[in-house]
């Protein structure tokens, strides 16, 4: 007897001649085979019975399936491998060592000049003051202390912390905000620590006028949600003034000055039909001619359970709509990376890059040990949790103090620790879902439709690029 992997997934596809064929994909190893009807029926039987009779195939075929992880010689070997592999993923400091430095964030404030309906900070916006230079120093002291632990694991090799600067709106033309922003940039310049800035772009033109591009700036992320009429409905100023034209001027100025610009589109069913128009606008502007420009589209989410906005009820539906729209308007994928859909990203890595995505244990930076410093003196690990004292993991002002119990609540929640995920075949792609969303739903897991996304992606490529399946 042979025992099929519980991570096997079979997708029925249709060839150009109209005949059905099947893909056998192991969602743990990423192994993939095109199979015939006999193999399909055998593995379906194995999924029901938990085993496949040896006489079904030759030894050569069984050896092939064993090598790829589609079957096992006994029923416990696979789970033993999963559990032993878990030990290699380590804790926060080990992860940071593997990345040659941890990830940290400074929140200049939660003040913002826009009133975006889907903003995850909308209930906390303008709720407290600005970061101070003294707090920046305290944050840097905390980072140095944390990086010392990482260096010990890394054989005392010097690490390079990665810094995110965000808000609220970090480029607000407010005296306190600009002073602390300049102070952060000065300190990071002296330390040569790489940093990124996430901004709505309304004050970007003024910022680049007053600042020269820095070699340690990884990128400045700016958001446009569509052409002017669509964007201004979604990302309007608090006074009702258009933000689109201001942002365009800022991007133009930043690119001309040599800043690295990443354009983001927050995508949902309300603006998907306008993505092609935005792509044409970007092309007309010539932004793609700059080596320091990139663009991507990412689904709108509501991990904080804020409500009040029509976020995609099923992200797989949005992926399907995005791919259908991109087929009609190829310029979309020429301009925008849409691989923030995990199911699509997974399949494209197999088919196009020949580089299967191996097991994902930790969902995001929040459970991998990112530390964020806010103006209240609180330390958080998740950007969406900033401003909520119940979600903090400690304090850094007046001194660094980590609440080990609160921190472990985040760090110990990963796909291998969530009981509900144990028998889910897609768990090493989903990685247990969003921790913030789980906490907001009373520790109930927020399952995402990644298996359906994977099926959609396989079917898309079977039609679009059938030569990949011959």
C-alpha positions in Angstrom: 0.0 0.0 0.0 1.0 3.6 -0.6 -0.4 6.5 1.3 -1.2 9.7 -0.6 -0.1 13.1 0.7 -2.8 15.0 2.4 -1.5 18.1 0.6 -2.3 16.6 -2.9 -4.6 18.7 -5.0 -6.0 17.6 -8.3 -7.3 20.2 -10.8 -9.3 19.1 -13.9 -8.5 21.2 -16.9 -9.6 21.3 -20.5 -7.1 21.0 -23.4 -7.3 22.9 -26.7 -9.1 20.0 -28.3 -11.8 20.0 -25.6 -10.6 16.9 -23.8 -10.2 16.9 -20.1 -6.8 16.4 -18.4 -5.6 16.7 -14.9 -2.8 18.3 -12.9 -1.7 16.7 -9.7 -0.1 19.4 -7.5 1.4 18.9 -4.0 0.7 22.0 -2.0 3.5 21.3 0.5 6.4 20.6 -1.8 5.1 22.4 -4.9 5.6 19.3 -7.0 3.4 19.1 -10.1 2.6 16.4 -12.7 0.2 16.2 -15.6 -1.7 13.0 -15.1 -4.0 10.7 -17.1 -7.4 9.4 -16.1 -6.1 6.2 -14.5 -3.8 8.2 -12.1 -6.6 10.7 -11.5 -9.0 7.9 -10.4 -6.4 6.2 -8.3 -5.5 9.4 -6.3 -9.2 10.3 -5.9 -9.7 6.8 -4.5 -6.7 7.3 -2.2 -8.1 10.6 -1.0 -11.3 8.8 0.1 -9.7 5.6 1.5 -6.4 7.1 2.7 -4.3 4.6 0.7 -3.7 3.3 -2.8 -3.1 -0.4 -3.7 0.4 -1.1 -4.8 -0.7 -3.1 -7.9 -2.2 0.0 -9.5 1.2 1.1 -10.9 4.6 -0.1 -11.7 7.5 0.3 -9.3 9.0 2.9 -11.6 5.9 5.0 -11.3 5.6 4.6 -7.6 9.3 5.6 -7.2 8.4 8.8 -9.2 5.5 9.6 -6.9 7.5 8.9 -3.8 10.3 11.2 -5.0 7.9 14.0 -5.6 6.1 13.6 -2.2 2.8 12.6 -3.8 2.7 9.3 -1.8 4.4 7.9 1.3 5.3 4.4 2.4 3.4 4.7 5.7 0.7 6.9 7.0 2.8 8.9 9.5 5.9 9.8 7.6 4.6 12.9 6.1 3.4 14.4 9.3 6.7 13.5 11.0 8.5 15.4 8.3 6.2 18.4 8.7 6.8 18.5 12.5 10.6 18.1 12.2 10.7 20.8 9.5 8.9 23.2 11.9 12.0 23.2 14.1 14.0 24.8 11.4 11.8 27.9 11.2 12.9 29.2 14.6 11.9 32.3 16.5 11.9 36.0 15.7 15.6 36.5 16.2 16.5 33.5 14.0 14.2 34.8 11.3 15.8 38.2 11.5 19.3 36.6 11.3 18.3 34.8 8.2 17.2 38.1 6.7 20.4 39.8 7.9 18.4 42.2 10.1 15.0 42.8 11.5 12.2 44.9 10.2 11.0 48.0 12.2 8.6 50.9 11.7 8.2 54.5 12.9 4.7 56.0 12.9 5.0 59.8 12.7 1.4 60.2 13.7 -2.1 58.9 12.8 -3.1 62.2 11.4 -4.1 62.2 7.7 -5.4 64.7 5.2 -7.5 62.1 3.3 -10.7 60.2 4.2 -10.5 56.9 2.4 -13.5 54.8 3.2 -11.6 51.5 3.5 -8.8 52.9 5.7 -7.9 50.5 8.5 -7.0 53.4 10.8 -10.2 55.4 10.1 -11.5 54.9 13.7 -8.1 56.0 15.1 -7.2 58.8 12.7 -6.2 62.1 14.4 -6.6 60.3 17.7 -3.2 61.4 19.1 -0.1 63.5 18.6 3.2 63.3 16.8 6.3 61.3 17.3 9.2 63.2 18.9 12.9 63.3 18.1 13.5 61.9 21.6 11.2 58.9 20.8 13.1 58.4 17.6 16.3 58.1 19.6 14.6 55.7 22.0 13.4 53.6 19.1 16.8 53.4 17.6 18.3 52.4 20.9 15.7 49.6 21.1 16.6 48.5 17.5 20.3 48.4 18.4 19.5 46.3 21.4 17.4 43.9 19.4 19.9 43.6 16.6 22.6 42.6 19.1 20.6 39.5 19.8 20.3 38.8 16.1 24.1 39.3 15.6 24.8 36.7 18.2 22.9 34.2 16.2 24.5 35.4 13.0 28.1 34.7 14.3 28.5 38.4 15.2 28.1 39.5 11.6 26.8 43.0 11.4 23.1 43.2 10.5 21.2 45.8 8.6 17.8 46.7 10.1 15.1 47.7 7.6 12.9 50.7 8.5 9.4 51.6 7.4 8.2 55.2 7.8 4.4 55.7 7.7 1.4 57.1 9.5 -1.3 58.4 9.1 0.3 60.5 6.5 4.1 60.8 7.2 4.6 63.7 4.8 2.0 66.0 6.3 3.0 69.7 6.1 2.7 70.1 9.9 5.6 71.7 11.8 5.9 68.8 14.4 5.5 66.2 11.7 8.1 67.6 9.3 10.6 68.1 12.1 10.5 64.5 13.3 10.4 63.2 9.7 13.6 65.2 8.9 15.1 63.9 12.2 14.4 60.3 11.3 15.9 60.7 7.8 19.0 62.3 9.2 19.5 59.5 11.7 18.9 56.8 9.1 21.3 58.5 6.8 24.0 58.5 9.4 23.3 54.9 10.3 23.0 53.9 6.6 20.0 51.8 7.4 17.7 51.2 4.4 14.2 52.6 4.7 10.9 53.0 2.9 8.1 55.6 3.1 4.4 54.8 2.6 2.5 58.0 1.7 -0.7 59.0 0.1 1.3 61.2 -2.2 -0.5 64.5 -1.7 2.5 66.2 -0.2 5.1 64.2 -2.2 5.9 67.1 -4.6 6.8 69.4 -1.6 8.8 66.6 0.0 11.0 65.9 -3.0 11.6 69.6 -3.5 13.0 69.8 0.0 14.9 66.5 0.1 17.4 64.8 -2.2 17.1 61.1 -3.1 18.9 58.9 -0.6 20.8 55.8 -1.6 19.4 54.0 1.4 15.8 54.7 0.5 14.4 51.4 -0.8 11.2 53.0 -2.2 8.4 55.5 -1.6 5.0 53.9 -2.0 2.2 56.0 -3.4 -1.4 55.0 -4.0 -3.7 55.7 -7.0 -7.0 53.9 -7.1 -8.0 54.6 -10.7 -8.3 57.4 -13.2 -9.1 60.8 -11.7 -12.9 60.5 -11.3 -12.6 57.0 -9.7 -9.6 57.8 -7.5 -11.2 61.0 -6.1 -14.3 59.2 -5.1 -12.3 56.7 -3.1 -9.3 58.8 -1.8 -10.8 62.2 -1.3 -9.4 64.9 1.0 -11.1 65.6 4.2 -12.2 69.0 2.8 -13.6 67.3 -0.4 -10.8 68.5 -2.7 -9.4 66.3 -5.4 -6.2 64.5 -4.5 -5.5 63.0 -7.9 -3.7 65.9 -9.5 -1.5 66.6 -6.4 -0.4 63.0 -6.4 0.4 63.0 -10.1 2.6 66.1 -9.7 4.4 64.4 -6.8 5.1 61.2 -8.7 6.4 63.2 -11.7 8.7 65.2 -9.5 9.9 62.2 -7.5 10.8 60.2 -10.6 12.6 63.0 -12.3 14.7 63.6 -9.1 15.6 59.9 -8.9 13.4 58.6 -6.1 12.3 55.0 -6.3 8.5 55.0 -6.6 6.2 52.1 -6.1 2.6 52.7 -7.2 -0.1 50.8 -5.4 -3.7 50.3 -6.4 -6.1 49.1 -3.7 -8.3 46.8 -5.8 -11.9 45.7 -5.3 -15.0 45.2 -7.4 -15.7 48.9 -7.4 -12.6 49.9 -9.4 -11.5 46.7 -11.2 -13.2 47.9 -14.4 -11.1 51.1 -14.4 -7.8 49.4 -14.0 -7.1 49.4 -17.7 -7.8 53.1 -17.9 -5.3 53.8 -15.1 -2.7 51.5 -16.9 -3.1 53.5 -20.1 -2.7 56.7 -18.0 0.6 55.4 -16.5 1.8 54.4 -19.9 1.0 57.8 -21.3 2.8 59.5 -18.5 5.9 57.5 -19.4 6.5 56.4 -15.8 7.4 52.9 -16.9 10.4 54.3 -18.7 12.0 55.0 -15.4 14.0 52.2 -13.9 13.1 53.4 -10.4 9.3 52.9 -11.0 7.2 49.8 -10.3 3.4 49.3 -9.8 1.2 46.7 -8.3 -2.5 46.0 -7.5 -3.5 44.4 -4.2 -7.0 43.4 -2.9 -8.7 45.7 -0.4 -8.9 43.9 3.0 -10.6 44.5 6.4 -8.5 42.6 8.9 -9.6 44.9 11.6 -13.3 44.1 11.1 -14.1 47.8 10.8 -17.0 47.4 8.4 -18.5 50.3 6.6 -16.9 49.5 3.3 -17.7 46.9 0.6 -14.5 44.9 0.8 -14.4 41.8 -1.5 -16.5 39.1 0.1 -14.5 36.4 -1.8 -11.1 37.4 -2.9 -11.2 34.6 -5.5 -14.1 36.4 -7.3 -11.9 39.5 -7.5 -9.0 37.4 -8.9 -11.3 36.0 -11.6 -12.6 39.4 -12.5 -9.0 40.8 -12.6 -7.8 38.0 -14.9 -10.8 38.4 -17.2 -10.2 42.1 -17.4 -6.5 41.7 -18.0 -7.3 39.3 -20.9 -9.4 42.1 -22.5 -6.8 44.7 -21.7 -3.2 43.2 -21.8 -1.8 46.6 -20.8 -2.9 45.9 -17.2 -0.3 43.2 -16.7 2.3 45.1 -18.6 2.0 47.9 -16.0 0.8 46.2 -12.8 2.1 43.2 -10.8 -1.1 41.4 -9.6 0.6 38.6 -7.7 -0.6 39.8 -4.4 -3.3 37.2 -5.0 -1.6 34.3 -3.2 -3.2 31.6 -5.3 -2.1 33.2 -8.6 1.4 33.8 -7.3 1.7 30.2 -6.2 0.7 28.8 -9.7 2.9 31.4 -11.6 5.9 30.4 -9.6 5.4 26.8 -10.7 4.5 27.4 -14.3 6.4 30.5 -15.3 9.3 30.7 -12.9 9.9 26.9 -12.4 10.4 27.8 -8.8 7.7 26.3 -6.6 6.9 28.2 -3.4 7.9 26.1 -0.5 5.9 25.9 2.8 5.0 29.2 4.3 4.9 29.0 8.0 4.5 32.7 9.0 1.9 34.8 7.4 3.5 38.3 7.6 5.9 40.5 9.5 3.6 40.7 12.5 4.3 37.1 13.4 7.9 37.3 12.2 8.8 39.9 14.8 8.4 43.3 13.2 8.5 46.1 15.9 6.7 49.4 15.3 7.1 52.5 17.4 4.2 54.9 17.8 3.8 58.4 19.3 2.2 57.0 22.4 5.4 55.2 23.3 3.8 51.8 22.5 5.4 49.0 20.6 3.3 47.0 18.1 4.1 44.2 15.7 1.2 44.9 13.3 0.6 48.2 11.5 -3.2 47.7 11.6 -3.0 47.3 15.4 -1.3 50.7 16.0 -3.4 52.9 18.2 -5.1 50.1 20.0 -3.4 49.6 23.4 -4.9 46.2 23.8 -2.9 45.0 20.8 0.5 46.4 21.9 3.4 44.1 22.8 5.2 46.5 25.1 6.6 50.0 25.5 9.7 51.7 24.3 9.1 55.1 26.0 10.4 55.9 28.6 12.4 52.7 28.2 12.3 49.4 26.3 10.1 46.8 27.9 8.7 43.9 26.0 5.5 42.2 27.3 6.6 38.7 26.6 3.0 37.3 27.1 1.6 39.8 24.6 4.4 39.3 22.1 4.2 35.5 22.2 0.4 35.8 21.5 1.5 37.0 18.0 4.7 35.1 17.5 3.3 31.7 18.5 0.4 31.9 16.2 1.6 30.3 13.0 0.3 27.6 10.7 1.8 24.7 12.8 0.2 26.0 16.0 -3.4 26.4 14.8 -5.4 23.3 15.4 -8.1 24.2 12.9 -5.4 24.2 10.1 -4.0 20.7 10.8 -6.1 19.0 8.2 -6.2 21.8 5.6 -4.4 21.0 2.4 -3.8 24.6 1.6 -2.4 25.6 5.0 1.2 26.0 3.9 0.1 28.6 1.3 -2.4 30.4 3.5 -0.1 30.3 6.6 -3.0 30.4 9.0 -4.6 33.6 7.8 -4.3 37.1 9.2 -3.5 37.1 13.0 -5.1 40.5 13.4 -8.3 39.4 11.8 -8.3 36.2 14.0 -7.9 38.3 17.2 -10.8 40.6 16.1 -13.0 37.6 15.5 -12.5 36.1 18.9 -9.6 33.8 17.8 -11.7 32.3 15.1 -9.7 31.6 12.0 -10.4 33.8 9.0 -10.0 31.3 6.2 -9.3 32.7 2.7 -10.3 31.2 -0.6 -6.8 30.4 -1.7 -7.6 26.9 -3.0 -10.2 28.4 -5.3 -7.7 31.0 -6.4 -5.3 28.2 -7.3 -7.9 26.5 -9.4 -8.8 29.7 -11.1 -5.1 30.3 -11.9 -4.5 26.8 -13.3 -7.6 27.1 -15.5 -6.5 30.6 -16.7 -3.1 29.3 -17.9 -4.6 26.1 -19.4 -6.5 28.4 -21.7 -4.0 31.2 -22.1 -0.8 29.2 -22.5 -1.7 25.6 -23.4 1.8 25.0 -24.6 2.9 24.9 -20.9 0.9 21.7 -20.5 2.2 19.7 -23.4 
